[in-house]
Amino acid sequence: MIRLTLYTTLGCHLCAQLEGLVHTLANDEVALERVEISADEALAERYGVRIPVLADRDGKELDRGLDPERLGEWLRRRGWLDEAALAAWLTPPEAPRATAAYRRHGRRYLG
């Protein structure tokens, strides 16, 4: 199990996005300890403009880790990256196949 600390604050939508991305890209189950920074003046001063911030068990931090490649590299250095998940995340979806249009009773319809 991967244990990480997430420095966050109430209503932080970026924190929620990062949490989802971590769970998607990690190669094992992730346990996040959420630390509310608004309850502590020192934490608010340190992390206020940097959240979301992830920290590993050694205290190494990744701030604003919403870029999948940057987060992927941070996880890779710790041996926690699911390479296939990152590749899938970075691969653009296939464009839908065009269907032919046809006319019926003077109106145009898409196949």
C-alpha positions in Angstrom: 0.0 0.0 0.0 1.2 3.5 -0.9 0.9 6.0 1.9 0.9 9.6 1.0 0.0 12.9 2.7 -2.2 15.4 0.9 -2.1 18.9 2.1 -5.5 20.4 1.3 -8.3 22.7 2.4 -12.1 22.5 2.4 -13.6 22.8 -1.0 -10.3 22.5 -3.0 -11.4 21.1 -6.3 -7.8 20.8 -7.5 -7.1 18.6 -4.5 -10.0 16.3 -5.5 -8.7 16.2 -9.1 -5.2 15.3 -7.9 -6.5 12.6 -5.6 -8.3 11.0 -8.5 -5.2 11.2 -10.7 -3.0 9.6 -8.0 -5.4 6.7 -7.6 -5.5 6.3 -11.4 -1.7 6.4 -12.0 -0.5 4.4 -8.9 0.4 0.8 -9.3 -0.9 -0.1 -5.9 -3.7 0.9 -3.5 -3.2 4.5 -2.2 -3.9 5.6 1.4 -4.1 9.4 1.6 -3.8 11.2 4.9 -5.5 14.5 4.3 -4.1 17.4 6.3 -6.4 20.5 6.5 -4.1 23.5 6.3 -6.7 26.2 7.3 -6.7 24.9 10.9 -3.1 25.7 11.4 -1.6 29.2 10.6 1.9 27.7 9.9 0.5 25.2 7.5 -1.6 27.8 5.8 1.5 30.0 5.4 3.6 27.2 4.0 1.0 25.5 1.7 -1.6 28.2 1.1 -0.7 29.1 -2.5 0.9 25.7 -3.4 -2.0 23.2 -2.7 -2.6 20.5 -3.6 0.7 19.2 -2.2 1.5 15.5 -2.0 4.2 14.2 0.4 5.7 10.8 0.6 6.7 9.0 3.8 10.2 10.7 3.6 8.6 14.1 3.4 9.5 14.7 -0.3 6.8 17.0 -1.7 5.2 17.5 -5.0 3.2 20.7 -5.2 0.6 21.5 -7.9 1.0 17.9 -9.3 -1.9 18.0 -11.6 0.2 17.5 -14.7 0.0 13.8 -15.4 3.6 13.6 -16.7 5.0 15.5 -13.7 3.0 13.4 -11.2 4.0 10.3 -13.2 7.7 11.1 -12.9 7.3 11.7 -9.1 5.6 8.3 -8.7 8.1 6.6 -11.1 11.1 7.7 -8.9 9.4 6.0 -6.0 8.5 2.8 -7.9 4.8 3.5 -7.7 3.8 4.4 -11.3 1.6 2.2 -13.4 3.2 2.9 -16.7 0.3 1.5 -18.7 -2.1 3.8 -16.9 0.0 6.8 -17.6 0.4 5.9 -21.3 -3.4 5.4 -21.5 -3.9 8.8 -19.8 -1.6 10.6 -22.2 -2.9 8.9 -25.4 -5.6 11.0 -27.1 -8.8 9.1 -27.8 -9.4 7.8 -31.2 -11.5 10.1 -33.4 -15.0 8.6 -34.0 -15.3 7.1 -37.5 -17.2 9.3 -39.8 -20.5 8.0 -41.0 -22.0 8.7 -44.4 -24.8 11.1 -44.8 -27.8 10.3 -46.9 -30.9 12.1 -48.1 -34.4 10.9 -47.6 -37.5 12.9 -48.6 -35.4 16.0 -49.1 -33.8 15.9 -45.6 -30.3 15.1 -44.8 -29.5 12.4 -42.3 -26.2 11.2 -40.8 -25.7 7.5 -41.0 
